[in-house]
Structure formats: C-alpha cells, structure tokens
C-alpha cells in the first residue's frame, strides 16, 4: 500500500512539473511573439517614415521638376577675379578684364572641361532619380506585401537599401548646384603680367534660367506678331537674347524657305513684315557669349497670322 501511494505521488509530481513546464514554454513563446510583433511594428514604422518624407511622391516630383529645369538652363564659366590690375609698358597700373589676359587655347580647353562636367552632372541626376524611384517602389512592396516573419528576416537587406537611398538623395541635392572646375594649367602667362603678381584664378560653373514664351500674351495679327517671354525666377535684369523667325512651308519643296534672327534686349518684341494666313515658328534663346559652355534646350512657339482684319484672334494662335 505504501509503495502504491509513493508511486501515485511521484506520478503526480511528474505531471505537475510537466504542466508547469508547458505553461512556462507557452508563456515564453507568447513573450517572444509579442517582442517580434513590437520589433516588426517599430521597423515598419521606420520604413514608412522614410517613404513619407524623403521618398514621397511629392518630394521626388519636386526634384524631378528641378532637374528638368536644370536641363533647360544655360551653363556658363564663372571666373574669379573678373578683373586684375596689370602694369603697361610704362609700368602704369591698369584695371583689366581677366578674359583679356587668359590664353585663348587654355580658355577653350576649360570650356570643353566645363561642358563635359555639365553633361556628366545632368546624366548623373537623371540616373539618381531613376534609382530613387525604383527604391521607392521596392520599399513600398516590402511594407505592403511582406508578413511579419518575412519582413524581419529581410531587415538587414532593407537597412542596406535605406542607407544607399539616403546616399543617393544627398548626392542628388548636391549635384543640383553646379560645381567648381579644377585649373590644371596656368591660364595667364607671366609675361603678360609684366611683373604683376599672378592672381589666383578660380573657375566654376553657373546657370541662367531658360527663356520661355508667354503663351497667353503672345499672338499674331495679319502681318505682324507680338511675342513675350519670361524666366522662371522672373529676373528683372534684361540681357541680350536672340529671336529667330521661321516661315513654315509644310514641306513644300517649291516654296523657298524663310528665316531671320533678331537680337533683342527686352522681354517683348513685335515682329513685322509677316505674310497673312501663314504659320511661323518663333524661337527664343540667350545670346551667345564667350563664357557659354552648354545650351541644349530652346523654347519655340508656332503662331498663324490672320487672313483678314476681323478674324478671331483665338483662331490665329496654335501653340
């Protein structure tokens, strides 16, 4: 009887320990699941925050617009100092434009360097935008389609992608500002300075906004057209620009072509001596200068002149 009671006691103890162990294991697993869920929510929130700020559609579109505008800009070499004091043959000091002292061959070489650097810069900006848009799609896919375990198992990969995309964004912002040019050779000869101390010449790239036709204010009459243009920053200082006029012949080989250019220092101009009932293409661009290194885009507008004096003006314009 005592032996039987002892056996029952031992079995009860074993059963109790098993139940306690099972409860402990279940509690531990529950704690682990809770910790994993909290970790998942925390990390998912981090990715969502990045998507809603740096990689938001609005933010990427803002940079896309800036890059597209930059592609339309004119790029110039900026030289510092612009003037330098030089002695003449009588050892009298004169204030001279630095461009008059720079060797033409060396200057042309630096313009080529500036053009190449501009093209590389614009190409890099385009590539970075594509990388950021692709990264935005990848991260959104991770957040929207991955379950908790898959998301946590891919966290190292996600973190690497976040880090790389942050670097891309920083580079994108820095490249939107034209940089300096490295001057490898002396641009000014010591002989031209006649003993004057050689200046520390610094070269960099700068931009000017493109000229854009005002489609609302530009129109054509019977034998003339009034044109108006502006820049994105509405700069008040007016510089010389070149207005080109071209008669459109609709591919008629028997009709001679027609075109002319006019230098204008204004933001409006009236083109005279046009033919009634004909279409003309007008193109506006900044005038060429010695420091211009890159210009790829020009704005054009097509207007048709009236056939009679009472024709509705709205029917004469075709943008």
Residue pairs with C-beta under 8 A, 6 or more apart in sequence:
36 148
36 149
36 152
37 148
39 152
40 148
40 151
40 152
43 151
43 152
43 155
43 158
44 143
44 151
47 139
47 142
47 143
47 158
47 162
48 143
50 139
50 162
50 165
51 136
51 139
51 140
51 143
53 59
54 165
54 166
54 169
55 132
55 135
55 136
55 139
55 165
55 169
57 136
60 129
60 132
60 133
60 136
63 129
63 132
63 172
63 173
63 176
64 129
66 176
67 122
67 125
67 126
67 129
67 176
69 209
69 210
69 232
70 122
70 125
70 176
70 207
71 122
71 296
71 297
72 210
72 296
72 297
73 207
73 208
73 209
73 210
74 207
74 208
74 210
74 286
74 292
74 294
74 295
75 114
75 115
75 118
75 178
75 205
75 206
75 207
75 292
75 293
75 294
75 295
76 205
76 206
76 207
76 208
76 289
76 291
76 292
76 293
77 110
77 111
77 114
77 181
77 203
77 204
77 205
77 206
77 291
77 293
78 203
78 204
78 205
78 206
78 291
79 98
79 99
79 102
79 201
79 202
79 203
79 291
80 201
80 202
80 203
80 204
81 98
81 199
81 201
82 97
82 98
83 95
83 96
83 97
83 98
84 95
84 96
84 98
84 101
84 196
84 199
85 93
85 94
85 95
85 96
85 196
86 93
86 94
86 96
86 101
86 192
86 193
86 194
86 196
87 93
87 94
87 193
87 194
87 195
87 196
88 94
88 194
89 194
91 194
98 188
98 199
98 201
99 107
99 290
101 188
101 189
101 192
101 193
102 187
102 188
102 201
103 187
103 188
103 189
106 185
106 186
106 187
107 187
109 185
110 181
110 183
110 187
110 203
111 291
111 293
113 181
114 181
114 203
114 205
114 293
114 294
115 293
115 294
117 179
117 181
117 205
118 178
118 205
118 293
118 294
119 294
121 175
121 178
121 179
124 171
124 175
125 172
125 175
125 176
128 168
128 171
128 172
128 175
129 172
131 165
131 168
132 165
132 168
132 169
132 172
135 161
135 164
135 165
135 168
138 161
139 158
139 161
139 162
139 165
142 151
142 154
142 158
143 151
146 154
151 158
178 204
178 205
178 206
178 207
179 204
179 205
180 202
180 203
180 204
180 205
181 203
181 204
181 205
183 201
183 202
183 203
186 198
187 201
188 198
188 199
188 201
190 198
205 293
208 231
208 286
209 231
209 232
209 233
209 235
210 231
210 232
210 297
210 298
210 299
211 229
211 230
211 231
211 241
211 284
211 285
211 286
211 299
212 229
212 230
212 231
212 232
212 284
212 299
213 227
213 228
213 229
213 282
213 284
213 299
213 300
213 301
214 228
214 229
214 230
215 301
215 319
217 226
217 228
218 225
218 226
218 227
218 228
218 229
218 282
218 301
218 303
218 317
219 225
219 226
219 303
219 313
219 316
219 317
220 226
220 274
220 280
220 303
220 304
220 305
220 306
220 316
220 317
221 305
221 306
221 313
221 316
222 276
222 305
222 306
222 307
222 308
222 309
223 272
223 273
223 274
223 275
223 276
223 305
224 270
224 271
224 272
224 273
224 274
224 305
225 270
225 271
225 274
225 280
225 282
225 303
225 305
226 268
226 269
226 270
226 271
227 243
227 268
227 269
227 270
227 271
227 282
227 284
227 301
228 267
228 268
229 241
229 267
229 268
229 284
229 299
230 267
238 265
238 266
238 267
239 265
239 286
239 287
240 263
240 264
240 265
240 286
240 287
241 263
241 264
241 265
241 284
241 285
241 286
241 287
242 261
242 262
242 263
242 264
242 284
242 285
242 286
242 287
242 288
243 261
243 262
243 263
243 264
243 269
243 271
243 282
243 283
243 284
244 259
244 260
244 261
244 262
244 282
244 283
244 284
244 285
245 259
245 260
245 261
245 262
245 271
245 280
245 281
245 282
246 257
246 258
246 259
246 280
246 281
246 282
246 283
247 257
247 258
247 259
247 275
247 278
247 279
247 280
248 278
248 279
248 280
248 281
248 302
249 255
249 257
262 269
262 271
263 287
271 280
271 282
274 280
274 305
275 305
276 305
276 306
276 307
276 308
277 304
277 305
277 306
277 307
278 304
278 305
279 302
279 303
279 304
279 305
279 318
280 302
280 303
280 304
280 305
281 300
281 301
281 302
282 300
282 301
282 302
282 303
283 298
283 299
283 300
284 298
284 299
284 300
285 295
285 298
285 299
286 292
286 295
301 319
302 318
302 319
303 316
303 317
303 318
304 316
304 317
304 318
305 316
306 313
306 316
